[in-house]
Amino acid sequence: MFKKLLASVGIGGAKVDTILTKEVVSPGDTISANIVITGGDTEQEISGLDLALMTRVKVERDDTEMVINKPLAQWHIADKFVIQPGEIREIPFEGSLPWETPVSSNGARNNQTRVWIATGLNIDMAIDASDKDPLNIIPTPTQNKVLQAMDNCGYTIFKADVEEGQLRGHDFASTTGCYQELEYRPNEFALFGLNEVEVSFVASEHVTHVLLELDRNFGGDSYRSLTLPNNISLEEVTAQLKSLLG
């Protein structure tokens, strides 16, 4: 009886660890993992097991800016089960990252983008056990060409974050309720006399949509968008960006 009471308040309870096959992935990639559940000091009933792909999102609430944790994708792994004291149970997992997953490895000096896998054991009347596994999200080949093309145009990335809202461009819109902004500033070799360029992606399997917000000395902000096939060359991306930035 005493051991069951301890388990109900999260003392001596079950533990969970998600062991990722690889931690460096790109949007649209398949991720795989082995979820290891270890029983505590007494038998416990687990009401379910779930995984979520999480990111940090900047939001505004009542004129106050704050950062919240937001799920981009969720996976239900297991329904109710009982785990015995000291029992080790392993559950394999495989899932696909959304194409709109923010790029956390982006080279920004002020990089506020964080992406991780959260694992939760739903233990009735207990403190949830949880496990957080960071993911290193690198750009897709097409996204990487856009980043290189911005460098070729003389712009340096200085900040990256994720904001609440929806992106809309010509014939495309984002779907996750948030979007990443990569903020660029001109260096001494910059073209076109812009103060700042904000780059956002809405990627998909066959094409990558790009939305640019241009901050000019005169005339205020303006928006440009383009859609790039995922087999495009760096030279073609650079040429298209120069056309939009000019």
C-alpha positions as CSV (number, residue, x, y, z in Angstrom):
1,M,0.0,0.0,0.0
2,F,2.8,2.4,1.0
3,K,4.7,1.7,-2.2
4,K,1.6,2.3,-4.4
5,L,1.1,5.7,-2.6
6,L,4.7,6.7,-3.4
7,A,4.3,5.8,-7.0
8,S,1.1,7.8,-7.2
9,V,3.0,11.0,-6.4
10,G,5.8,10.3,-8.7
11,I,8.3,8.8,-6.3
12,G,9.9,5.6,-7.5
13,G,7.8,5.8,-10.6
14,A,8.5,4.6,-14.2
15,K,11.1,6.4,-16.3
16,V,11.2,6.9,-20.0
17,D,14.1,7.5,-22.4
18,T,13.9,8.1,-26.1
19,I,17.1,7.1,-27.9
20,L,17.2,8.6,-31.4
21,T,19.0,6.8,-34.2
22,K,20.3,10.1,-35.4
23,E,20.0,13.7,-34.1
24,V,21.0,15.6,-37.3
25,V,18.1,15.6,-39.7
26,S,16.4,17.9,-42.3
27,P,12.7,18.9,-42.7
28,G,10.8,16.0,-44.3
29,D,13.2,13.4,-43.1
30,T,12.2,10.2,-41.3
31,I,13.3,9.9,-37.8
32,S,13.6,6.6,-35.8
33,A,14.1,5.9,-32.2
34,N,14.0,3.3,-29.5
35,I,11.7,4.2,-26.5
36,V,12.9,2.5,-23.3
37,I,10.5,2.4,-20.4
38,T,11.9,1.3,-17.0
39,G,9.6,0.3,-14.2
40,G,10.0,1.9,-10.8
41,D,9.8,0.4,-7.3
42,T,6.2,-0.9,-7.7
43,E,3.7,-1.9,-10.4
44,Q,2.3,1.0,-12.2
45,E,-0.5,1.5,-14.7
46,I,0.5,3.8,-17.6
47,S,-2.5,5.4,-19.3
48,G,-0.6,6.1,-22.5
49,L,2.7,7.0,-24.2
50,D,3.1,9.9,-26.6
51,L,5.8,11.7,-28.6
52,A,5.7,15.3,-29.8
53,L,8.0,17.4,-32.0
54,M,8.3,20.7,-30.2
55,T,9.7,24.2,-30.9
56,R,9.9,27.5,-29.2
57,V,7.5,30.2,-30.6
58,K,7.4,33.9,-30.0
59,V,3.8,35.1,-29.4
60,E,2.0,38.3,-28.4
61,R,-0.7,38.2,-25.8
62,D,-2.4,41.4,-24.7
63,D,0.4,43.5,-26.0
64,T,2.9,41.3,-24.2
65,E,5.6,39.3,-26.0
66,M,6.4,35.9,-24.7
67,V,7.8,32.6,-25.8
68,I,5.8,29.3,-25.6
69,N,6.6,25.7,-26.4
70,K,4.5,24.5,-29.4
71,P,4.0,21.0,-30.8
72,L,4.5,20.8,-34.6
73,A,3.6,17.1,-34.8
74,Q,2.4,14.5,-32.3
75,W,2.5,10.7,-32.3
76,H,0.5,8.3,-30.1
77,I,2.8,5.4,-29.3
78,A,0.9,3.2,-26.9
79,D,-2.4,2.9,-25.1
80,K,-2.9,1.9,-21.4
81,F,-0.5,-0.8,-20.1
82,V,1.0,-2.0,-16.8
83,I,4.7,-2.0,-16.1
84,Q,6.2,-4.2,-13.4
85,P,8.9,-3.1,-10.8
86,G,12.2,-3.0,-12.6
87,E,10.8,-4.1,-15.9
88,I,12.4,-2.7,-19.0
89,R,10.1,-2.4,-22.0
90,E,11.4,-1.2,-25.5
91,I,9.1,0.3,-28.2
92,P,10.5,1.1,-31.6
93,F,9.3,4.4,-33.3
94,E,9.5,5.8,-36.7
95,G,7.9,9.1,-38.0
96,S,8.3,11.8,-40.5
97,L,9.3,15.4,-39.7
98,P,6.9,18.0,-41.1
99,W,8.4,19.9,-44.1
100,E,7.8,23.1,-42.2
101,T,10.1,22.1,-39.3
102,P,12.2,25.1,-38.4
103,V,15.9,24.9,-39.2
104,S,17.8,25.0,-35.9
105,S,21.3,24.8,-37.5
106,N,21.2,28.0,-39.5
107,G,24.4,29.9,-38.8
108,A,22.7,32.9,-37.1
109,R,24.7,34.7,-34.5
110,N,21.5,35.2,-32.5
111,N,19.9,31.8,-33.0
112,Q,16.7,31.5,-30.9
113,T,15.4,28.4,-32.8
114,R,15.1,25.2,-30.7
115,V,13.6,21.9,-31.9
116,W,13.2,18.8,-29.8
117,I,11.3,15.5,-29.3
118,A,9.3,15.4,-26.1
119,T,8.3,12.0,-24.7
120,G,5.5,11.7,-22.1
121,L,4.3,8.8,-19.9
122,N,0.7,9.6,-18.9
123,I,0.6,8.1,-15.4
124,D,-2.8,8.4,-13.8
125,M,-2.7,10.6,-10.6
126,A,1.0,11.0,-11.0
127,I,3.6,13.5,-12.0
128,D,4.2,12.9,-15.7
129,A,7.6,11.5,-16.5
130,S,9.1,13.3,-19.4
131,D,12.1,13.1,-21.7
132,K,13.4,15.9,-24.0
133,D,15.7,15.0,-26.9
134,P,17.1,18.0,-28.9
135,L,17.2,17.7,-32.7
136,N,19.8,19.4,-34.9
137,I,17.7,20.4,-37.9
138,I,19.9,21.3,-40.9
139,P,18.5,22.9,-44.1
140,T,17.2,20.8,-47.0
141,P,19.5,21.1,-50.1
142,T,17.2,23.7,-51.6
143,Q,17.0,25.7,-48.4
144,N,20.8,25.5,-48.1
145,K,21.1,27.0,-51.6
146,V,18.9,29.9,-50.6
147,L,21.2,30.6,-47.6
148,Q,24.3,30.4,-49.8
149,A,22.6,32.6,-52.4
150,M,22.0,35.3,-49.7
151,D,25.6,35.1,-48.8
152,N,26.5,35.5,-52.5
153,C,24.4,38.7,-52.6
154,G,26.3,40.1,-49.7
155,Y,23.9,39.5,-46.8
156,T,24.8,37.9,-43.5
157,I,22.3,36.1,-41.3
158,F,22.3,37.5,-37.8
159,K,19.1,36.3,-36.1
160,A,16.7,33.3,-36.4
161,D,13.5,32.7,-34.5
162,V,10.0,31.2,-34.8
163,E,6.9,33.3,-34.6
164,E,3.2,32.6,-34.3
165,G,1.1,33.1,-37.4
166,Q,0.7,32.0,-41.0
167,L,2.8,32.8,-44.0
168,R,1.1,33.6,-47.3
169,G,2.7,34.0,-50.7
170,H,1.8,33.5,-54.3
171,D,-0.1,30.2,-54.4
172,F,1.1,28.9,-51.0
173,A,0.5,29.2,-47.3
174,S,2.1,27.7,-44.2
175,T,0.1,25.2,-42.2
176,T,1.7,24.7,-38.7
177,G,0.4,27.9,-37.1
178,C,4.0,29.3,-36.8
179,Y,6.9,30.1,-39.1
180,Q,10.6,30.7,-38.9
181,E,12.2,34.0,-39.8
182,L,15.9,34.2,-40.8
183,E,16.9,37.8,-40.6
184,Y,19.8,39.1,-42.8
185,R,21.7,42.3,-42.7
186,P,23.9,43.7,-45.5
187,N,27.7,43.5,-45.3
188,E,30.2,45.7,-47.1
189,F,29.7,43.7,-50.3
190,A,25.9,43.9,-50.3
191,L,23.8,44.6,-53.3
192,F,20.7,46.7,-53.7
193,G,20.9,49.0,-50.6
194,L,18.5,47.1,-48.3
195,N,18.5,47.6,-44.5
196,E,17.4,44.1,-43.8
197,V,15.9,41.0,-45.5
198,E,13.8,38.4,-43.6
199,V,13.7,35.0,-45.3
200,S,11.1,32.3,-44.5
201,F,10.5,28.9,-46.0
202,V,7.4,26.8,-46.7
203,A,9.0,23.6,-47.9
204,S,7.4,20.6,-49.5
205,E,8.5,17.3,-51.1
206,H,8.9,18.7,-54.6
207,V,9.2,22.5,-54.3
208,T,10.4,25.0,-51.7
209,H,8.4,28.3,-51.3
210,V,10.4,31.3,-50.1
211,L,8.9,34.5,-48.7
212,L,11.2,37.6,-48.5
213,E,10.4,40.7,-46.5
214,L,12.5,43.6,-47.8
215,D,13.3,46.6,-45.5
216,R,14.4,49.5,-47.7
217,N,15.8,52.9,-46.7
218,F,12.9,54.6,-48.6
219,G,9.5,53.1,-49.3
220,G,9.0,50.9,-46.2
221,D,8.7,47.1,-46.2
222,S,7.7,45.0,-49.1
223,Y,7.2,41.3,-49.7
224,R,8.4,39.1,-52.5
225,S,7.9,35.3,-53.0
226,L,9.2,32.6,-55.2
227,T,8.8,28.9,-55.7
228,L,11.9,26.8,-56.3
229,P,11.9,23.2,-57.6
230,N,14.0,21.0,-55.4
231,N,16.4,20.1,-58.2
232,I,17.4,23.8,-58.8
233,S,21.1,24.8,-59.0
234,L,22.8,27.3,-56.8
235,E,23.4,29.6,-59.8
236,E,19.7,29.7,-60.6
237,V,18.7,30.4,-57.0
238,T,21.2,33.3,-56.8
239,A,19.9,34.7,-60.1
240,Q,16.3,34.6,-58.9
241,L,17.2,36.2,-55.6
242,K,19.1,39.0,-57.2
243,S,16.1,39.7,-59.4
244,L,13.8,39.9,-56.3
245,L,16.2,42.0,-54.2
246,G,16.9,44.5,-56.9
